[in-house]
Amino acid sequence: MAAFFLPRASDDDQAERLYEALAEFAGCEPAPPGRRVHSVAFRQDGAAWVAEVGRELHGQRTTTTLRRGELLEHTEELTSTARVLAVYPGPPHVVVTDAQPITGTPSEWPNPFPVAEPDRVTLFDAL
């Protein structure tokens, strides 16, 4: 488990203020220490994705094809230009990224976006 942080925050006080401001932007409540989400794993359009605070969204899509009577698996690594700024607990969990409208960075993901049924949720260390 990791200690609570937010990208772009220079100290703990600024991280708290930013966490509250991003929650307001996302239309959700900020979580108290001990319930703050570090990462959430979920499935979207047949791919397994991970939204981890401080990292770009990343995932994998595995496809299986039958070729000459043999099953072949192909795993494709997926990435997004959107970096995760915060994840708020749900349901649904809400992921806020640094993509539009926060910055000019384009993304195939809306910002913020909900994760209704996560496969795994990892919390930050409790204080």
Secondary structure as the mmCIF struct_conf table of DSSP 4:
data_model
#
loop_
_struct_conf.conf_type_id
_struct_conf.id
_struct_conf.beg_label_comp_id
_struct_conf.beg_label_asym_id
_struct_conf.beg_label_seq_id
_struct_conf.end_label_comp_id
_struct_conf.end_label_asym_id
_struct_conf.end_label_seq_id
TURN_TY1_P TURN_TY1_P1 PRO A 7 ARG A 8
BEND BEND1 SER A 10 ASP A 11
HELX_RH_AL_P HELX_RH_AL_P1 ASP A 12 ALA A 26
TURN_TY1_P TURN_TY1_P2 GLY A 27 GLY A 27
BEND BEND2 CYS A 28 CYS A 28
HELX_LH_PP_P HELX_LH_PP_P1 GLU A 29 PRO A 32
TURN_TY1_P TURN_TY1_P3 PRO A 33 GLY A 34
BEND BEND3 ARG A 35 ARG A 35
STRN STRN1 VAL A 37 GLN A 44
TURN_TY1_P TURN_TY1_P4 ASP A 45 GLY A 46
STRN STRN2 ALA A 47 GLU A 52
TURN_TY1_P TURN_TY1_P5 VAL A 53 GLY A 54
BEND BEND4 ARG A 55 ARG A 55
STRN STRN3 GLU A 56 ARG A 67
TURN_TY1_P TURN_TY1_P6 ARG A 68 GLY A 69
STRN STRN4 GLU A 70 TYR A 88
BEND BEND5 GLY A 90 PRO A 92
STRN STRN5 HIS A 93 THR A 97
BEND BEND6 ASP A 98 ALA A 99
TURN_TY1_P TURN_TY1_P7 GLN A 100 ILE A 102
BEND BEND7 THR A 103 GLY A 104
BEND BEND8 GLU A 108 TRP A 109
BEND BEND9 ASN A 111 PRO A 112
STRN STRN6 PHE A 113 VAL A 115
BEND BEND10 ALA A 116 GLU A 117
BEND BEND11 ASP A 119 ASP A 119
STRN STRN7 ARG A 120 LEU A 123
HELX_LH_PP_P HELX_LH_PP_P2 PHE A 124 ALA A 126
#
